[in-house]
Amino acid sequence: PPAQPPAEDKAQTILLVAAHPDDAEFSSAGTVAKWTSEGRRVIYVLCTNGDKGSHDPEMTSERLVGIREREQRAAAAVLGVSEVVFLRHPDGGLEDTYEFRGEIVRAIRKYKPDRVLTSNPHNPMRPFINHRDHRMAGRVTLDAVYPYCRDRLHYPEHLREGLEPHRVEEVYLWGSEDPDVIIDVSPYFELKLRAIRCHESQVGHREQGEMDFGERMRRMSQETGKRHGVPMAETFKRVSLAFPFRQPPVKEPPAP
């Protein structure tokens, strides 16, 4: 039988960290729509401003930033996403730095998600090349989840902001070759397609192809679902951080 999420899925707050505007919609929009329809809270963190993603010779990076943020807000509204956080790093410029990691840690400590979604940094995406920003976003997010957001002595300035450490229970990685979480998104496919089409600057030219863009997306979802025994699917690799024990707090010795 196909792999599925745990029978009792208690996650109520989910934080999705993506490298670019539109990454969330292509990878996970059906799943996000399912969760929000169930009353769960989903927050997006967009790492870059997508300012390089255009083939238009008349487009500038400065104009594109505003366009892509508007498109992302519209897509998030279609899916019922609660909030979108824009970190606004330059497209193609993500690096594994202390500052970038701290931004993800801050978001985790602020929103306190039960689950974090991000791109799989280890997947070669055969036969495609995985965008470097995707790899960086996934890698830094995993480090932020463990151990940085958990341990209070990392980024102590967050404590001064009133942000306490937080323990994430699990991570879902999209773009994995060996997924073990299969979500049937067939009831939410039309919402996924509507959300993707909000990214007009990215998909408008694809609508002019030989096969209707929506039909291509439908076939891709159906092919993924067929491999896993459901009508249409989005798939993830689940990483559990639910340790069987918790460390007791360190007690300082009494003052002499």
Secondary structure, DSSP 8 states (H G I E B T S, - for coil): ----S-SS----EEEEEESSTTHHHHHHHHHHHHHHHTT-EEEEEEEE--TT----TT--HHHHHHHHHHHHHHHHHHHT-SEEEEEEE-TT-----HHHHHHHHHHHHHH--SEEEEE-TT---TTS---HHHHHHHHHHHHIIIIITT-TTSSTHHHHTT-------EEEEES-SS--EEEE-GGGHHHHHHHHHT-HHHHGGGGGSSS-HHHHHHHHHHHHHHHHTSSSEEEEEEEE---SS-----------
